[in-house]
Amino acid sequence: MEILDAAFMQRALLAALLVGITAPAIGIYLVQRHQALMGDGIGHVALTGVGLGFLLHTSPVWVAATVCVVGAVVMELIRSYGKARGDIALAMLFYGGMAGGVMLINLSDNGSNANLVTYLFGSLTTVSQQDIVAICILAAFVILATLGLRRQLFAICQDEEFARVTGLPVRLLNLLVAVTAALTVTVAMRVVGLLLVSALMVIPVAASQQIARSFASTLALSVGIGVLVTLSGTTTSYYVDVPPGATIVLMAIGVFIALTAIAAPLAGSRARKKALDEERCTLTDPGAPGPPGAPGSTDDVRV
C-alpha cells in the first residue's frame, strides 16, 4: 500500500492505533465519574510541558508527560478537598497552563507559533521516532492500568463509599485514574492535538453506551470505535490533506449519530420482546400476577 511506503505514515498509523486504544480505555472511567472534560483541562496543562520542552531543548513529549502528571495530581487533590472554590482553582490551573505554554514556546529559541499549532491540533508529519518510543511506553502503562485494574477502577467510579467499605485504596486509585488520564493526553497530542483529545476520550464511550448493555461490552466497543476512527481519520487526512485531529473527531461524532439512530428502534424491540416474555410467563403460570388491570392481578386488591 502506498500509505505504508512513507516512514512518517508508518509512525503516524502506529501512534493513531495506540491513541484509539488508550483514549477510550481511560475515557470510560472519566465518563462514569462525570469528569468528561477532565482531558480537556489536562490538555491545557500539557501545553506548559510542551513549551518547557522546547525551552530546555529536550523531548516535549516526556516533559509534557511529567507536567501533565503533576497537574492531574493537583486536579485530583482539588477535587477531593476543594469545596466552594474548587472550580475556581481548577479554572486558574487550566488557563494558567495554556498561558504558560504559549509564553514558554515564544521564549525558546527553537519554538514558534507553528510548533504550537502542531501540538494543539495534531500533525502527521511531525511524529518522530523518538515520539513513537515515548508514546509506546506511555501507552503500555495506560493499557495495563485501565485493563488490569478495571474491576477496582469501576468500583470507585460507581460508588466511592462502597469501594472504601470493601477495603479498596480509594484515594490511590483516584490518583491512578488522574495520572492515567494525564499520560493518555500526552500519548494522543501528536495525532489528535491537545484541544481535541478530550473528545476522543468521551465520544467513543458515549457512542458505545447507546447499544452496549454492560460495562465490559461498553469498554470493548468504545475501544473498537476508537481504533476505527483514529486509523480511518489518519488515512483520510493523508489522502485528502485535511487535519488529522479534526477528521478523527468528526468521524467519531458520525459514529455516535449512527449508533444513536440505531439505538431507538433497538430499545423498542427489546421492550416488546420483554413484554412478550412476561405475557408467556403469565400464560404458562396461572398463579403469576397478570398485567395491571387483569383479573387476578394485584391491581384488583382494594385496601
Secondary structure as GFF3:
##gff-version 3
##sequence-region A 1 303
A	DSSP	three_ten_helix	2	4	.	.	.	ID=ss1
A	DSSP	alpha_helix	7	32	.	.	.	ID=ss2
A	DSSP	alpha_helix	38	55	.	.	.	ID=ss3
A	DSSP	alpha_helix	60	81	.	.	.	ID=ss4
A	DSSP	alpha_helix	86	107	.	.	.	ID=ss5
A	DSSP	alpha_helix	113	121	.	.	.	ID=ss6
A	DSSP	alpha_helix	129	148	.	.	.	ID=ss7
A	DSSP	alpha_helix	150	158	.	.	.	ID=ss8
A	DSSP	alpha_helix	160	165	.	.	.	ID=ss9
A	DSSP	alpha_helix	170	188	.	.	.	ID=ss10
A	DSSP	alpha_helix	197	209	.	.	.	ID=ss11
A	DSSP	alpha_helix	215	240	.	.	.	ID=ss12
A	DSSP	alpha_helix	244	284	.	.	.	ID=ss13
A	DSSP	three_ten_helix	298	300	.	.	.	ID=ss14
###
